[in-house]
């Protein structure tokens, strides 16, 4: 018999394990990979964005239809609490110009080491969950053969269905569905999009696209993205990726600081002997990868100044749909709201709680994902501890 079991060593699982331990439970944390926090470490490769500082209403609105579901969890462990948590781990933070919060070290590894170092838990790596046996025991494949634990309470924090090599493969969905748990189909979130580039774009592969605005459906975002050999990637694309996934066309404003009539007025000047490309560079400072995108998606470019201005301000981007789900930063879908109670316990499996990306919510990158994973992990751990009070 095990007191408390947490399956999954990502941010949600680690938070649930620490919360249970602090409540007086003896905790076993199992992780299928050789070490915990692998996707957490991957997220920190380009700078670990742990949360975001902005008005509460704007912050919670990023969770769309899951906003009211997650609201009490984010109230208990939201923007301020995440900063306090990192501070208690002796990880100084700084806030960027857009409100994104990072450790000064910019890496995930120092924070993860400090966090795990203070936990009083039994971590068992290379333990892959296999479901339940006929007596309700929790079955694992381990380096020492099959092992069965019989916990008093369990928290599942197995991630979504992206980045399988880091441990989140979504294989748990079938096992839960067989037990009567409602599962919403997985969909990629915060993902890139395929584009069949013409040969002239090869010179721009890997180039960052800056000083543009992206529009898709009712989503608008001003931010940077990258032209890759496969298509479009990066934060600017991720911010509007849900609308694009749902069929909204992507439009680029290549000159967001100028109105269309201002662009048209500049285009009305005499071009002289300049080529159109040189004229656009000189008159509008539109060159490099932005000019390449205009030529890629706008050719043949109109000769009429106002028509060309409209194209520059609303360039339609042709793409071939999302990149594969396993490449997505996160996924939508998973355990539905109807499948859990207010404490995130599975209605079909009493005593088993769920946290993190296993739940059916999505949010853009920029601190929202990690914050909600930590918040749901803390919430599930707290309610699991109360359900099985020592």
C-alpha positions in Angstrom: 0.0 0.0 0.0 1.3 3.4 -1.0 0.0 6.6 0.7 0.0 8.9 -2.3 1.0 8.3 -5.9 1.7 10.9 -8.6 2.3 9.7 -12.1 4.2 12.1 -14.3 7.2 14.2 -13.4 6.4 17.4 -15.3 5.6 20.8 -13.7 2.0 19.7 -12.8 3.1 16.4 -11.4 6.0 17.9 -9.4 3.7 20.5 -7.9 1.0 17.9 -7.0 3.7 15.8 -5.4 5.1 18.6 -3.3 1.6 19.7 -2.3 0.8 16.2 -1.1 4.1 15.9 0.7 3.6 19.2 2.5 0.2 18.0 3.6 1.8 15.1 5.4 1.5 12.3 2.9 4.2 9.9 1.9 4.5 10.4 -1.8 5.8 8.2 -4.6 6.4 10.0 -7.9 6.8 7.9 -11.0 8.3 9.1 -14.3 8.5 7.1 -17.5 11.7 8.8 -18.6 15.2 8.5 -16.9 14.6 11.9 -15.2 11.8 14.3 -14.3 11.0 17.6 -15.9 12.2 16.9 -19.5 9.7 19.1 -21.3 10.2 21.7 -18.6 13.9 21.7 -19.4 13.2 21.9 -23.1 10.9 24.9 -22.6 13.9 26.6 -20.9 16.3 26.3 -23.8 15.2 29.6 -25.3 14.6 31.2 -21.9 12.2 29.8 -19.3 9.1 32.0 -19.4 7.3 31.0 -16.1 4.4 33.5 -16.1 3.3 36.9 -17.3 2.5 40.1 -15.5 -0.6 41.8 -16.9 -4.1 42.7 -15.7 -5.8 39.7 -14.2 -8.8 39.8 -16.6 -6.5 39.9 -19.7 -4.4 37.1 -18.2 -7.4 34.8 -17.6 -8.9 35.6 -21.0 -6.0 33.7 -22.6 -7.6 30.5 -21.5 -10.7 31.1 -23.7 -13.7 28.9 -22.8 -11.7 27.2 -20.0 -11.4 30.6 -18.2 -14.1 30.1 -15.6 -13.1 26.5 -15.1 -9.5 27.4 -14.3 -10.3 30.7 -12.5 -10.3 29.3 -8.9 -7.1 27.4 -9.6 -5.4 30.5 -11.0 -6.7 32.6 -8.1 -5.0 30.1 -5.7 -1.7 29.8 -7.7 -1.5 32.5 -10.4 0.9 35.2 -11.6 2.0 36.4 -8.1 2.2 33.0 -6.5 4.4 31.6 -9.4 6.8 34.5 -8.8 6.8 33.8 -5.0 7.4 30.1 -5.7 10.4 30.9 -7.8 11.7 33.4 -5.3 11.4 30.8 -2.5 13.7 28.6 -4.6 16.3 31.4 -4.7 15.7 32.0 -8.3 15.7 35.8 -9.0 13.4 36.9 -11.7 13.0 39.8 -14.2 10.1 41.0 -16.3 10.5 41.7 -19.9 9.0 44.6 -21.8 5.9 42.6 -22.8 5.3 41.4 -19.2 6.8 38.0 -19.6 8.6 36.8 -16.5 11.9 34.9 -16.6 14.5 33.6 -14.2 17.6 35.8 -14.3 19.5 32.6 -15.2 17.2 32.2 -18.2 17.5 28.4 -17.8 15.1 25.8 -16.3 17.8 23.6 -14.8 18.8 25.7 -11.8 15.1 26.1 -10.8 14.3 22.4 -11.3 17.3 21.3 -9.2 16.4 23.6 -6.4 12.7 22.6 -6.5 13.4 18.9 -6.5 16.1 19.3 -3.9 13.6 20.5 -1.3 11.0 17.9 -2.0 10.6 14.9 0.4 9.3 12.4 -2.2 10.3 9.0 -3.5 11.1 9.5 -7.2 11.0 6.3 -9.3 12.3 7.0 -12.8 11.8 4.7 -15.8 8.5 3.5 -14.4 6.0 3.6 -17.3 2.3 3.4 -16.3 0.4 0.5 -17.8 -3.1 1.1 -16.3 -4.8 -0.9 -13.6 -5.0 -4.6 -12.8 -8.2 -6.5 -12.0 -7.9 -5.6 -8.3 -7.5 -1.9 -9.0 -3.7 -1.9 -8.5 -1.7 0.6 -10.5 0.6 -1.3 -12.9 4.0 -0.2 -14.1 6.7 -1.5 -16.4 10.0 -0.9 -14.7 13.7 -1.9 -15.2 13.0 -4.5 -12.6 10.0 -6.0 -14.3 6.3 -5.3 -13.6 5.5 -3.5 -10.4 2.1 -2.9 -8.9 1.3 -0.1 -6.4 -1.9 0.2 -4.4 -2.1 3.9 -3.5 -4.8 5.4 -1.3 -4.9 8.4 -3.6 -3.5 9.0 -7.1 -2.7 12.1 -9.2 -2.2 11.7 -12.9 -0.1 14.3 -14.6 0.9 12.7 -17.8 0.9 15.7 -20.2 -0.8 16.1 -23.5 0.0 14.4 -26.8 3.0 16.4 -28.2 6.7 15.8 -27.9 6.5 12.1 -27.3 10.2 11.8 -27.0 10.0 13.9 -23.8 7.3 11.7 -22.4 4.0 13.3 -23.4 2.5 10.9 -26.0 -1.2 10.8 -25.0 -1.2 7.0 -24.7 -3.1 7.4 -21.4 -6.3 8.6 -23.2 -7.3 5.1 -24.3 -6.8 3.7 -20.8 -9.0 6.4 -19.2 -11.6 6.1 -21.9 -11.9 2.4 -21.2 -12.7 3.3 -17.6 -15.5 5.6 -18.6 -13.6 8.9 -18.6 -14.8 11.4 -21.3 -11.9 12.5 -23.5 -12.0 15.3 -26.0 -10.0 14.6 -29.2 -6.4 15.9 -29.2 -5.5 18.8 -31.5 -2.2 20.6 -31.9 -1.9 24.0 -30.2 0.9 26.5 -30.4 2.2 24.9 -33.5 3.8 25.9 -36.8 2.2 25.7 -40.2 3.4 24.1 -43.4 4.1 26.3 -46.4 5.3 25.0 -49.8 7.8 27.8 -50.5 8.9 28.8 -53.9 12.7 28.5 -54.5 13.4 32.2 -54.0 12.4 31.9 -50.3 15.3 29.5 -49.6 17.6 32.4 -48.9 15.3 33.5 -46.0 15.0 30.1 -44.3 15.7 30.7 -40.6 15.0 34.5 -40.8 13.0 36.2 -38.1 10.1 38.3 -39.3 9.9 41.4 -37.1 7.7 44.5 -37.0 4.6 42.9 -38.4 1.0 42.3 -37.1 -0.8 38.9 -37.6 -4.5 38.6 -38.0 -6.6 35.4 -38.0 -10.3 35.5 -37.2 -10.8 37.6 -34.1 -7.2 37.1 -33.0 -4.6 39.8 -33.6 -1.1 39.7 -32.4 2.0 41.9 -33.0 5.0 39.8 -32.6 7.9 38.0 -34.2 7.9 34.7 -36.1 10.3 32.7 -38.2 10.4 31.6 -41.8 11.7 28.0 -41.7 12.3 25.5 -44.5 9.0 23.8 -43.5 6.8 26.9 -43.1 6.0 29.4 -40.4 6.9 29.0 -36.7 7.5 31.0 -33.6 5.6 33.0 -31.0 3.7 35.3 -33.4 2.3 32.3 -35.3 1.5 30.4 -32.1 -0.5 33.4 -30.8 -3.0 33.1 -33.7 -2.6 29.3 -34.3 -5.9 28.3 -32.7 -7.9 30.6 -35.1 -5.8 29.3 -38.0 -6.4 25.7 -36.9 -10.1 26.4 -36.9 -10.0 27.7 -40.5 -9.5 31.4 -40.2 -7.2 32.8 -42.9 -3.9 34.4 -41.8 -3.3 38.0 -42.9 0.0 39.9 -42.4 0.2 43.6 -41.9 3.8 44.2 -43.1 3.7 47.9 -42.0 1.7 48.0 -38.7 2.9 51.5 -37.8 1.4 53.1 -40.9 -2.2 53.4 -42.0 -3.2 52.1 -45.5 -3.7 55.7 -46.7 -0.2 56.7 -45.5 1.3 53.7 -47.4 -0.6 54.6 -50.5 0.6 58.2 -50.3 4.2 57.1 -50.2 3.6 54.8 -53.1 2.3 57.6 -55.2 5.7 59.2 -55.3 7.7 58.9 -58.6 9.6 55.7 -58.8 12.1 57.0 -61.4 14.4 54.3 -62.7 14.2 52.2 -59.5 12.8 48.7 -59.7 9.7 48.1 -57.6 11.7 46.2 -55.0 14.2 49.1 -54.6 11.3 51.6 -54.6 9.7 49.7 -51.7 12.9 49.5 -49.8 13.6 53.2 -50.2 10.0 54.5 -49.8 8.7 52.2 -47.1 11.8 50.6 -45.7 10.2 47.3 -46.7 13.0 44.9 -47.6 14.6 41.6 -46.6 12.2 38.8 -45.5 9.2 41.1 -45.3 9.6 42.0 -49.0 10.2 38.4 -49.8 6.9 37.5 -48.1 5.1 40.2 -50.1 6.5 38.8 -53.3 5.8 35.2 -52.3 2.1 35.6 -51.4 1.3 38.8 -53.4 2.6 38.2 -56.9 1.8 39.6 -59.4 2.0 42.8 -57.4 -0.5 45.4 -58.4 0.7 48.5 -60.2 -2.0 50.6 -58.6 -0.7 52.4 -55.4 -3.8 52.1 -53.3 -4.2 48.4 -54.2 -0.6 47.6 -53.4 -1.0 49.5 -50.1 -4.0 47.3 -49.2 -2.0 44.2 -50.0 0.9 45.3 -47.9 -1.5 46.0 -45.0 -3.4 42.7 -45.4 -1.2 40.1 -47.1 -3.1 36.7 -47.3 -0.8 33.8 -46.4 -1.3 30.5 -48.1 -0.4 27.5 -46.0 -1.0 23.8 -46.0 -2.2 23.3 -42.4 -0.5 22.7 -39.1 2.7 20.8 -38.6 2.3 17.3 -37.0 0.8 17.3 -33.5 4.0 15.7 -32.0 5.9 18.9 -33.0 3.3 21.2 -31.3 4.3 23.1 -28.2 1.1 21.9 -26.5 -2.2 20.2 -27.3 -5.9 21.0 -26.9 -8.2 18.2 -25.9 -7.9 15.6 -23.1 -10.0 15.0 -20.0 -13.1 17.1 -20.2 -14.5 19.4 -17.6 -17.5 17.1 -17.2 -15.3 14.1 -16.4 -13.9 15.7 -13.2 -15.4 17.3 -10.1 -14.5 20.7 -8.7 -11.3 19.3 -7.1 -10.2 17.6 -10.4 -11.0 14.1 -9.3 -12.2 11.8 -12.0 -15.9 11.0 -11.5 -15.5 7.6 -13.0 -12.5 6.7 -10.8 -12.9 8.0 -7.3 -9.6 8.8 -5.6 -7.8 9.5 -8.9 -7.1 13.2 -9.7 -5.9 14.8 -13.0 -3.7 17.9 -13.6 -1.8 19.8 -16.2 -2.1 19.3 -20.0 -4.1 16.1 -19.5 -7.1 18.5 -19.0 -9.0 19.9 -21.9 -7.8 23.5 -22.0 -5.3 25.4 -24.1 -3.5 28.8 -24.0 -0.8 30.6 -25.9 2.8 30.5 -25.0 4.2 33.4 -23.0 3.9 32.1 -19.5 0.3 31.0 -19.6 1.0 27.3 -20.2 3.4 26.8 -17.3 1.3 28.9 -14.9 -1.8 26.8 -15.5 0.2 23.5 -15.2 1.5 24.6 -11.8 -1.9 25.9 -10.8 -3.8 22.7 -11.7 -1.0 20.6 -10.1 -1.3 22.5 -6.9 -5.1 22.3 -7.0 -5.2 18.5 -7.7 -2.6 17.9 -5.0 -4.5 19.9 -2.4 -7.8 18.2 -3.1 -6.1 14.8 -3.2 -4.6 15.4 0.2 -8.0 16.5 1.6 -9.7 13.4 0.1 -7.2 11.1 1.9 -6.4 13.2 5.0 -3.7 11.3 7.1 
